[in-house]
Amino acid sequence: MPSQTRDLESQLLELPSEDRARLATKLISSLEIEADADAESAWLIEAERRLDELESGNIQGVSADTVFEKARSTLK
């Protein structure tokens, strides 16, 4: 890592947590532009496939309450 980058990193880490969080969000968002261009299309195809399975009765949905309850019990 170049020394200029290390110096900048040190300065940024001295910022208040609110400012660091805002900056982190902006930096992460800037990386999302570089995401796989086919990813959105792939997720849309997957979502449509899952909807078709639900509508055809091949699978049965699970209520949000059940999902959240299971997640909470797993995290305990």
Backbone as JSON Lines, residues from 0, in Angstrom:
{"i":0,"aa":"M","n":[0.85,-1.17,0.0],"ca":[0.0,0.0,0.0],"c":[0.9,1.23,0.0]}
{"i":1,"aa":"P","n":[0.67,2.14,-0.93],"ca":[1.5,3.36,-0.98],"c":[1.36,4.18,0.3]}
{"i":2,"aa":"S","n":[2.42,4.9,0.65],"ca":[2.4,5.67,1.9],"c":[1.3,6.74,1.88]}
{"i":3,"aa":"Q","n":[1.0,7.31,0.73],"ca":[-0.07,8.3,0.65],"c":[-1.41,7.67,1.06]}
{"i":4,"aa":"T","n":[-1.64,6.44,0.63],"ca":[-2.87,5.74,0.99],"c":[-2.9,5.45,2.49]}
{"i":5,"aa":"R","n":[-1.76,5.04,3.04],"ca":[-1.69,4.77,4.49],"c":[-1.95,6.04,5.29]}
{"i":6,"aa":"D","n":[-1.39,7.16,4.83],"ca":[-1.62,8.43,5.52],"c":[-3.09,8.82,5.49]}
{"i":7,"aa":"L","n":[-3.7,8.65,4.32],"ca":[-5.12,8.98,4.18],"c":[-5.97,8.08,5.08]}
{"i":8,"aa":"E","n":[-5.63,6.81,5.1],"ca":[-6.35,5.86,5.94],"c":[-6.26,6.26,7.41]}
{"i":9,"aa":"S","n":[-5.09,6.64,7.86],"ca":[-4.91,7.06,9.25],"c":[-5.75,8.29,9.57]}
{"i":10,"aa":"Q","n":[-5.77,9.24,8.66],"ca":[-6.57,10.44,8.86],"c":[-8.06,10.12,8.91]}
{"i":11,"aa":"L","n":[-8.5,9.25,8.03],"ca":[-9.93,8.91,7.97],"c":[-10.37,8.16,9.22]}
{"i":12,"aa":"L","n":[-9.49,7.34,9.76],"ca":[-9.84,6.59,10.97],"c":[-9.98,7.5,12.19]}
{"i":13,"aa":"E","n":[-9.5,8.71,12.1],"ca":[-9.64,9.67,13.19],"c":[-10.98,10.4,13.15]}
{"i":14,"aa":"L","n":[-11.71,10.25,12.05],"ca":[-13.02,10.91,11.93],"c":[-14.01,10.32,12.94]}
{"i":15,"aa":"P","n":[-15.02,11.09,13.3],"ca":[-16.08,10.54,14.16],"c":[-16.76,9.35,13.48]}
{"i":16,"aa":"S","n":[-17.3,8.44,14.26],"ca":[-17.88,7.21,13.71],"c":[-18.99,7.49,12.69]}
{"i":17,"aa":"E","n":[-19.78,8.51,12.91],"ca":[-20.86,8.85,11.97],"c":[-20.29,9.21,10.6]}
{"i":18,"aa":"D","n":[-19.23,9.99,10.58],"ca":[-18.59,10.38,9.32],"c":[-17.94,9.17,8.65]}
{"i":19,"aa":"R","n":[-17.31,8.3,9.44],"ca":[-16.69,7.1,8.87],"c":[-17.75,6.19,8.26]}
{"i":20,"aa":"A","n":[-18.89,6.06,8.93],"ca":[-19.98,5.21,8.41],"c":[-20.5,5.76,7.09]}
{"i":21,"aa":"R","n":[-20.69,7.08,7.02],"ca":[-21.18,7.69,5.78],"c":[-20.18,7.48,4.65]}
{"i":22,"aa":"L","n":[-18.9,7.66,4.96],"ca":[-17.85,7.47,3.96],"c":[-17.79,6.0,3.52]}
{"i":23,"aa":"A","n":[-17.89,5.1,4.47],"ca":[-17.85,3.67,4.14],"c":[-19.0,3.3,3.2]}
{"i":24,"aa":"T","n":[-20.18,3.84,3.46],"ca":[-21.33,3.58,2.61],"c":[-21.07,4.07,1.18]}
{"i":25,"aa":"K","n":[-20.51,5.27,1.07],"ca":[-20.2,5.82,-0.26],"c":[-19.15,4.97,-0.97]}
{"i":26,"aa":"L","n":[-18.13,4.55,-0.25],"ca":[-17.08,3.75,-0.86],"c":[-17.62,2.39,-1.33]}
{"i":27,"aa":"I","n":[-18.42,1.76,-0.51],"ca":[-19.0,0.47,-0.88],"c":[-19.92,0.63,-2.08]}
{"i":28,"aa":"S","n":[-20.72,1.69,-2.08],"ca":[-21.61,1.95,-3.22],"c":[-20.82,2.14,-4.5]}
{"i":29,"aa":"S","n":[-19.67,2.77,-4.39],"ca":[-18.86,2.99,-5.59],"c":[-18.34,1.68,-6.17]}
{"i":30,"aa":"L","n":[-18.21,0.65,-5.35],"ca":[-17.75,-0.65,-5.83],"c":[-18.86,-1.43,-6.5]}
{"i":31,"aa":"E","n":[-20.1,-1.17,-6.14],"ca":[-21.23,-1.9,-6.71],"c":[-21.37,-1.67,-8.2]}
{"i":32,"aa":"I","n":[-20.87,-0.55,-8.69],"ca":[-20.92,-0.28,-10.12],"c":[-20.09,-1.31,-10.88]}
{"i":33,"aa":"E","n":[-19.06,-1.8,-10.24],"ca":[-18.17,-2.77,-10.86],"c":[-18.69,-4.2,-10.76]}
{"i":34,"aa":"A","n":[-19.89,-4.38,-10.22],"ca":[-20.45,-5.72,-10.05],"c":[-20.69,-6.37,-11.41]}
{"i":35,"aa":"D","n":[-20.81,-7.67,-11.39],"ca":[-21.06,-8.44,-12.59],"c":[-22.31,-7.92,-13.3]}
{"i":36,"aa":"A","n":[-22.16,-7.54,-14.55],"ca":[-23.26,-6.98,-15.31],"c":[-24.4,-7.98,-15.5]}
{"i":37,"aa":"D","n":[-24.09,-9.27,-15.45],"ca":[-25.11,-10.3,-15.65],"c":[-25.83,-10.67,-14.35]}
{"i":38,"aa":"A","n":[-25.35,-10.17,-13.23],"ca":[-25.92,-10.56,-11.94],"c":[-27.39,-10.18,-11.82]}
{"i":39,"aa":"E","n":[-27.73,-8.97,-12.19],"ca":[-29.13,-8.53,-12.08],"c":[-30.04,-9.41,-12.93]}
{"i":40,"aa":"S","n":[-29.6,-9.71,-14.12],"ca":[-30.38,-10.57,-15.01],"c":[-30.53,-11.98,-14.42]}
{"i":41,"aa":"A","n":[-29.46,-12.5,-13.86],"ca":[-29.51,-13.83,-13.25],"c":[-30.46,-13.87,-12.07]}
{"i":42,"aa":"W","n":[-30.44,-12.82,-11.24],"ca":[-31.36,-12.77,-10.1],"c":[-32.8,-12.66,-10.55]}
{"i":43,"aa":"L","n":[-33.05,-11.92,-11.6],"ca":[-34.42,-11.8,-12.13],"c":[-34.92,-13.14,-12.64]}
{"i":44,"aa":"I","n":[-34.07,-13.87,-13.35],"ca":[-34.45,-15.2,-13.83],"c":[-34.75,-16.13,-12.66]}
{"i":45,"aa":"E","n":[-33.9,-16.07,-11.62],"ca":[-34.12,-16.92,-10.43],"c":[-35.41,-16.55,-9.72]}
{"i":46,"aa":"A","n":[-35.69,-15.25,-9.58],"ca":[-36.92,-14.81,-8.92],"c":[-38.15,-15.29,-9.7]}
{"i":47,"aa":"E","n":[-38.09,-15.2,-11.02],"ca":[-39.21,-15.66,-11.84],"c":[-39.39,-17.17,-11.72]}
{"i":48,"aa":"R","n":[-38.29,-17.91,-11.67],"ca":[-38.36,-19.36,-11.51],"c":[-39.02,-19.73,-10.19]}
{"i":49,"aa":"R","n":[-38.64,-19.03,-9.14],"ca":[-39.21,-19.31,-7.82],"c":[-40.69,-18.95,-7.77]}
{"i":50,"aa":"L","n":[-41.06,-17.84,-8.4],"ca":[-42.47,-17.45,-8.45],"c":[-43.28,-18.5,-9.21]}
{"i":51,"aa":"D","n":[-42.76,-18.98,-10.32],"ca":[-43.43,-20.03,-11.1],"c":[-43.64,-21.28,-10.25]}
{"i":52,"aa":"E","n":[-42.63,-21.65,-9.45],"ca":[-42.76,-22.82,-8.58],"c":[-43.86,-22.63,-7.54]}
{"i":53,"aa":"L","n":[-43.92,-21.43,-6.98],"ca":[-44.98,-21.13,-6.0],"c":[-46.36,-21.17,-6.64]}
{"i":54,"aa":"E","n":[-46.49,-20.52,-7.78],"ca":[-47.79,-20.44,-8.45],"c":[-48.27,-21.79,-8.96]}
{"i":55,"aa":"S","n":[-47.34,-22.65,-9.35],"ca":[-47.72,-23.97,-9.86],"c":[-48.03,-24.96,-8.74]}
{"i":56,"aa":"G","n":[-47.68,-24.6,-7.51],"ca":[-47.91,-25.48,-6.37],"c":[-46.81,-26.51,-6.17]}
{"i":57,"aa":"N","n":[-45.74,-26.42,-6.94],"ca":[-44.63,-27.36,-6.77],"c":[-43.92,-27.18,-5.43]}
{"i":58,"aa":"I","n":[-43.94,-25.97,-4.92],"ca":[-43.38,-25.71,-3.59],"c":[-44.38,-24.89,-2.8]}
{"i":59,"aa":"Q","n":[-44.21,-24.9,-1.5],"ca":[-45.11,-24.14,-0.63],"c":[-44.3,-23.06,0.07]}
{"i":60,"aa":"G","n":[-44.86,-21.87,0.12],"ca":[-44.18,-20.75,0.76],"c":[-44.13,-20.9,2.27]}
{"i":61,"aa":"V","n":[-43.25,-20.13,2.88],"ca":[-43.11,-20.1,4.33],"c":[-43.38,-18.67,4.76]}
{"i":62,"aa":"S","n":[-44.19,-18.5,5.79],"ca":[-44.53,-17.15,6.24],"c":[-43.3,-16.43,6.8]}
{"i":63,"aa":"A","n":[-43.32,-15.12,6.69],"ca":[-42.21,-14.3,7.22],"c":[-42.06,-14.54,8.72]}
{"i":64,"aa":"D","n":[-43.18,-14.66,9.43],"ca":[-43.11,-14.9,10.87],"c":[-42.34,-16.17,11.19]}
{"i":65,"aa":"T","n":[-42.59,-17.22,10.43],"ca":[-41.89,-18.48,10.64],"c":[-40.4,-18.33,10.35]}
{"i":66,"aa":"V","n":[-40.08,-17.65,9.27],"ca":[-38.68,-17.45,8.9],"c":[-37.95,-16.65,9.97]}
{"i":67,"aa":"F","n":[-38.55,-15.55,10.43],"ca":[-37.92,-14.72,11.45],"c":[-37.78,-15.47,12.77]}
{"i":68,"aa":"E","n":[-38.8,-16.26,13.13],"ca":[-38.73,-17.04,14.36],"c":[-37.57,-18.03,14.32]}
{"i":69,"aa":"K","n":[-37.41,-18.71,13.17],"ca":[-36.33,-19.67,13.0],"c":[-34.97,-18.94,13.06]}
{"i":70,"aa":"A","n":[-34.88,-17.8,12.41],"ca":[-33.63,-17.03,12.43],"c":[-33.27,-16.61,13.84]}
{"i":71,"aa":"R","n":[-34.26,-16.12,14.59],"ca":[-34.0,-15.68,15.96],"c":[-33.52,-16.84,16.84]}
{"i":72,"aa":"S","n":[-34.17,-18.0,16.68],"ca":[-33.78,-19.14,17.51],"c":[-32.39,-19.65,17.13]}
{"i":73,"aa":"T","n":[-32.04,-19.54,15.86],"ca":[-30.71,-19.97,15.41],"c":[-29.64,-19.04,15.96]}
{"i":74,"aa":"L","n":[-29.93,-17.75,16.06],"ca":[-28.95,-16.77,16.51],"c":[-28.75,-16.75,18.02]}
{"i":75,"aa":"K","n":[-29.61,-17.42,18.76],"ca":[-29.5,-17.4,20.23],"c":[-28.34,-18.23,20.69]}
